[in-house]
Amino acid sequence: MGYPNQDPNQPPYGQQPQQPPYGQQPQYGQPQPGYGQDPYAAQQQPQYGQPYGQPAYGQPAPTGEIKNHMVWSILTIFLFWPLAIPAIMNAAKVNGFLATGDYASAQQASEGAKKWAKIATIVGGCLYGLYAICCIGSLVLNAGSSTTY
């Protein structure tokens, strides 16, 4: 007893499909129930008008290349590492935003990486310069004083 709109090849609700007895293989050339069907055939990637990597709606494509400043950010570790960390973190975000087409966020992360790398370079350069002045001053002051034993 079936339902009015039921597929004749499908068993009634609550009954298992007919399978060969346990341990026996089905006959060759006959499809196995539940096999051979692509479960993802109905699930296709929706098209919303823009393929991956294209600018999102409302965002113009960038006129120039957006740099991530990763090399500069990594080199600032040797100058002043506390400020190099946010520079590296922002530089690492740029390529991910570019890959998804979020050019506004990529530009913002690039500017943040450049800002932190510039500050780390200036602070680190000033500290190394101050250290050099102190070392030279120490040598000059010690050279002027002669001690004899």
HUKAUR-V221491 format. One record per backbone hydrogen bond with DSSP energy under -1.0 kcal/mol. NH is the residue of the N-H (numbers start at 0). CO is the residue of the C=O. E is the energy in kcal/mol with one decimal. If there is no record, write none. Layout:
NH	CO	E
NH	CO	E
//
This chain:
5	2	-1.4
9	6	-1.2
14	11	-2.0
23	20	-2.1
29	26	-1.5
34	31	-1.6
40	37	-1.6
43	41	-1.1
53	50	-1.5
55	100	-1.0
58	55	-1.9
72	68	-2.0
73	69	-2.4
74	70	-2.4
75	71	-1.4
76	73	-1.4
77	74	-1.2
79	75	-2.7
84	80	-1.3
87	83	-2.5
88	84	-2.3
89	85	-2.2
90	86	-2.2
91	87	-2.1
96	92	-2.0
97	93	-2.3
98	94	-2.1
99	95	-1.4
101	96	-2.2
102	100	-1.5
105	101	-1.9
106	102	-2.4
107	103	-2.1
108	104	-2.6
109	105	-2.2
110	106	-2.4
111	107	-2.1
112	108	-2.4
113	109	-2.3
114	110	-2.5
115	111	-2.5
116	112	-2.3
117	113	-2.3
118	114	-2.4
119	115	-2.4
120	116	-2.1
121	117	-2.4
122	118	-2.9
123	119	-2.5
124	120	-2.5
125	121	-2.5
126	122	-2.4
127	123	-2.6
128	124	-2.4
129	125	-2.7
130	126	-2.3
131	127	-2.3
132	128	-2.4
133	129	-2.3
134	130	-2.3
135	131	-2.5
136	132	-2.8
137	133	-2.3
138	134	-2.1
139	135	-2.6
140	136	-2.6
141	137	-2.3
142	138	-2.1
143	139	-1.5
//
